Amino acid sequence: MRELIRRRVFQEVAEYNARTPEVFQGLVQPRDTERVLNGYALRTPRRIDPEEQTELALAAFAGNGFLLLVGDRQLTEFDEEIELGLGVEVTFLKLVALVGG
């Protein structure tokens, strides 16, 4: 499962670094950014380090920042092995606090 998170993060960082738009839209907030509508704005334009971002994502998962569902099963352990067959749906479910609640 750790590898699944790493691949997701590396893909979204690679897409961001190839275009370097103003807002990063990823699973977790990079360091030195500000939360904005639909993503995170970098205070100073730069490339994002995929290794650092992976560490942030793993920490967020450990702190219940998002859930990982494979098929109809929720994964809870980093070193849990999973089999991804053809057509298996993988869902990263980001948990967001409600405003005013």
C-alpha positions as CSV (number, residue, x, y, z in Angstrom):
1,M,0.0,0.0,0.0
2,R,2.9,2.4,0.7
3,E,3.9,1.9,-2.9
4,L,0.4,2.8,-4.1
5,I,0.5,6.1,-2.2
6,R,4.0,6.8,-3.5
7,R,3.0,6.2,-7.1
8,R,0.0,8.5,-6.8
9,V,2.1,11.3,-5.3
10,F,4.9,10.9,-7.9
11,Q,2.4,11.1,-10.7
12,E,0.7,14.2,-9.5
13,V,4.0,15.9,-8.7
14,A,5.4,15.0,-12.2
15,E,2.3,16.5,-13.8
16,Y,2.7,19.7,-11.7
17,N,6.4,20.0,-12.4
18,A,5.9,19.6,-16.1
19,R,3.5,22.5,-16.3
20,T,4.2,24.5,-13.1
21,P,0.8,26.1,-12.8
22,E,0.0,28.6,-10.0
23,V,-2.0,26.0,-8.0
24,F,-0.9,22.5,-7.1
25,Q,-3.8,20.1,-7.0
26,G,-2.7,17.1,-5.1
27,L,-3.5,14.6,-2.3
28,V,-1.7,16.6,0.4
29,Q,-0.5,20.2,0.9
30,P,3.1,20.8,0.0
31,R,5.3,22.8,2.5
32,D,5.3,26.6,2.1
33,T,1.9,26.8,0.4
34,E,-1.4,28.4,1.1
35,R,-4.7,26.6,0.8
36,V,-6.9,28.1,-2.0
37,L,-10.0,27.0,-3.8
38,N,-9.2,23.7,-5.6
39,G,-5.7,23.3,-4.4
40,Y,-2.6,24.9,-2.9
41,A,-0.9,28.1,-4.1
42,L,2.9,28.1,-3.8
43,R,4.2,31.3,-2.2
44,T,7.2,31.3,-4.5
45,P,7.0,29.4,-7.8
46,R,9.2,26.2,-7.7
47,R,9.3,22.6,-8.5
48,I,7.9,20.2,-5.9
49,D,10.1,17.4,-4.6
50,P,8.2,14.1,-5.0
51,E,10.2,12.4,-2.2
52,E,9.2,15.1,0.3
53,Q,5.7,15.1,-0.9
54,T,5.5,11.3,-0.5
55,E,6.7,11.7,3.1
56,L,3.9,14.3,3.7
57,A,1.3,11.9,2.2
58,L,2.4,9.0,4.3
59,A,2.2,11.2,7.4
60,A,-1.2,12.4,6.4
61,F,-2.4,8.8,5.9
62,A,-1.1,7.8,9.3
63,G,-2.9,10.8,10.8
64,N,-6.2,10.0,9.1
65,G,-5.8,12.8,6.6
66,F,-7.3,10.5,3.9
67,L,-8.6,7.0,3.4
68,L,-7.5,4.5,0.9
69,L,-10.1,2.1,-0.5
70,V,-9.3,-0.8,-2.9
71,G,-12.4,-2.4,-4.3
72,D,-14.8,-2.6,-1.4
73,R,-12.0,-2.8,1.3
74,Q,-10.5,0.0,3.3
75,L,-6.7,-0.3,3.8
76,T,-5.3,0.7,7.2
77,E,-1.7,-0.6,7.3
78,F,1.2,0.8,5.3
79,D,2.8,-2.6,4.6
80,E,-0.5,-4.3,3.7
81,E,-0.1,-6.1,0.4
82,I,-2.9,-5.8,-2.1
83,E,-3.6,-7.3,-5.5
84,L,-4.7,-4.9,-8.1
85,G,-6.5,-6.9,-10.8
86,L,-8.0,-5.5,-13.9
87,G,-11.0,-3.3,-13.1
88,V,-10.2,-2.9,-9.4
89,E,-11.2,0.6,-8.3
90,V,-8.7,2.5,-6.1
91,T,-10.1,5.5,-4.2
92,F,-8.2,8.1,-2.2
93,L,-10.8,9.7,0.0
94,K,-9.6,13.0,1.4
95,L,-11.2,14.0,4.7
96,V,-12.0,17.7,5.0
97,A,-13.3,19.5,8.1
98,L,-16.6,21.2,7.8
99,V,-16.7,25.0,8.0
100,G,-18.6,26.2,11.1
101,G,-19.1,22.7,12.5
